[in-house]
């Protein structure tokens, strides 16, 4: 998982302040359940940090689409084009801040709300943010949209359905596993997320025509599957084959 992005350095107190200042209580209440369904690498992050990480991947997908479909030069150089404010992706655009300073009136953090809601949809579905954002962008372009979708448009029904379809295709093509060492057996402490991840891997691997190869990787070389889950989901023959492969390929 990416460790350095705008917002990654925030303390827990700073994250709390941003969330309470910029996000409605109704949205914040949803976080109680979303940490259980978010992609595994994100579950330990504060919701504010998760949203900054989502914003980072949205900007990456945005610039990719600008480069591909609009103008390569707009996203190159020291000040590439971006949709979200560069200094604070969850903040207000500079033009809006200038108007507020002039009028003396403050307006809601609408950008923050849209990004927060989009990130929550990704968490609800358990989809990694880079996959969610890029799939949403490609779905919109595929539907001949004239403009690159905003964060709020990524969770429209039509786009969301295509994101889910794309995620299912990707899962059929490769194994998706957490990158954090927290999910390895050497860090195992029966945490619910570790248990979920172990079963998640088993359910992906068991659908493969030759499950022993993926089981070799996640059961023995970089063990993330609990032995009990392995015995539940795989025959002794497959387990033995995976163990033998891991010894031969070390």
N, C-alpha and C positions, 0 to 999 in steps of 0.2 A: 504493500500500500504506500502511496505517496505520503511522505512525512513533512515536506516543506511546501507550504502554500500560504497565501494571504489568510490570516486568521489562525494558523496552526500554532502560533506562539502565545495565544491568549490564555490567561489563567482561568480557573473555574469561576472565580468571582466576576471577571470581565465578561465571560460567556453568559453568566446569569444576568448581568446588567443589560447586555445587548438584547437578550431574549425578552426580558420584562419590559424594556423600553420600546421595542420595535414590533413585537408579535402579540397578537390577541391571546387572551387567556384560553379561549376555546381551542385554538390551535395547539397551545402548550399542553393542554390536558391530554391530547392525543399521543404525546410522547411517552406516556406511561406504558403503552403497549408496543410502540414502534421499535423500541430497543430490542424487543424479542424477535422481530421479523426482519430488521435491517440486515444488509449483507454482513457477513460474519466479521470482517475486518473493521467495520465501523461501530460495532455495538458498544465498545468501551468509550467512544467519543461522546462528549457533550453534544446535545442537539445543535447548538450554535456552531461548533466546529464541524459537525457533519454538514451543515448547510454551507459553510465556507468551502468545504471540500467539494460539495456538489457544484457550487458556483465556479470553482476552478475548472471542473470537467465540462461544465456548460460553455465556458469561454473557449476551452480547447476545441470543442465541437463547433462552436460558432466560427472561430477563425479557420478551421478546416474547411467549412462550407464556403466562407468568403474566398478563401484561396482557390477552391475548386470551381466555384460557379460565378464569382463576381470579378475580383481583381486580386491577383497574387500580391501585388505591391502594397495593398492596403493592410496586410497583416505581417509585413516584414519590417525590420528596422527597430530602433530603440523605442518607438511609440506606436505599436501596432493597433489597428482598429479593434475596439472591444464594445460589447453591448452593455456590460455592467461597469460601474465606476472602478477604475484601476486600483486606487488606494484602499478602498473599502467596498468590495462587491455587494455587501449588504447595506451600504449607506445610500445616501441620496445623491443624484447626479449634481455636478457642480452648478449647472444652470438653475436647478431648483433651489439649491442652497443660496445662490445669489438673489433670487426672487424673494426668498423668505427673509433674507437679511434686509432687503429693501422695504418689504411690506411689514416686517415685524410679526408676521403670522407663520405658524408652523403647520406643516401638512403631514399626513400619515406616511409611513414608510411602505409605500405600495410595492416597490421593487422587492423589498425584503419579504413581504407577504407572499408574493408570487413564487419566489425562489424557495421559500420555506415550504409552501404547499407542494411544489414539484418534488422537492427532496423527500417529503413525507410519502408521496406516492411511490417513489423508488424504494423507500424503506418498507412500506407495506407489502410490496411485491418481492422484496428481497433481491433486488437487481442492483449490481454494482453501478455506481454513478456514471462511469465512463460509457458503459454499455447503454444505460438508460438515455443519456444525452445524445450520443451519436446515433442510436437507433431512432430516436425521435426526430432528429434533424433529417436523416435519410428518408424517413417515412413522409415527412412534409414535402421534401423535394420530389419524392416519387409521386406525390399527388399534385404536382405542378403548382405548388405554392409560389407566389410571386416574391415573397419575403421569407427570410430565415425565421423560424418560429422563436418566439419569446419564451422564457421559462414558463409563463402561465399557459401558453398554448401546448406545451409538452404533455400536460395532463388532460387535454381535451379527449373526449371519448374515442374519436376516430384514431388519433395519434397514439393514445394509450393502448388500444387494441393491437396496433401494429408493433409497438414496443414489446408487448407480451409475446406476440408471435415470433418476433426476431430473437428474443431471449430463449424461447423453446428450441429454435433452430440452432442457436449457438451451443446450447446444452447437449444437443445431439451430436455436435461436431467435436467437442473436447470436454475434458473434465475441468470444472471450475472449483477451485479450492481456496481457502483463506491463505494468505501469505504470512500472517502473524505467527510467531513461535508459540503464542499462547495456546494454539490448537494442536500442538504436537504432544505426543504422549509423555515426553519428559517434563512437560509443564502441566500435566493432567491433574486436576483436583475435583473432578466431577461437577464442574460448573455447567449449568443448563445449556449455555451456548456451545461448550465443548461437546456435550452429548448430542446436541442438534447437528453440529457440524460432522461428527462421526457418522451419524445416520444419513445425513445429506450425501456424503461421499459414497456410502454403500449403495444408496438408491441410484446414483448416477452410474456407478461402475457395473452394477448388476445388469444393466441394460446393454452393455457392450457385448459384441460377439466373442471377444477374447478378453474376458474380465481379468484374467490373471496378470496381464501387463500393467493395467492401472492399479490393481491391488498390490502388485510388487512395489509400485512407487509410494502409494499412500498407506500401505499396510506394513511395509518393511524398510524401504530405503529412507523415506521421511515419514515415519509412522504418525498418522493422525487418526487412524481408525482404532477404536477400542476393541480388544480381542473378543469381548462378548458380542459386539455388533458384527464382527467379522464372522463369527460362528453362526449367527442368526441368518445372515444374508447370503453366505457362500457355502458351497459344499466343501468337504474336506479335501477333495481332489483339487479344486481350484485354489484353495489356501496353500496346499503343499506345492502346487505348481508355481504360485507366486513367490513362495519362500525360496524355492530352488532357483528361480530366475534372479532374485535379489542377490543370492550368493554368487552366481555366475557372472553377474554384470557389475559387481563392485569394483 
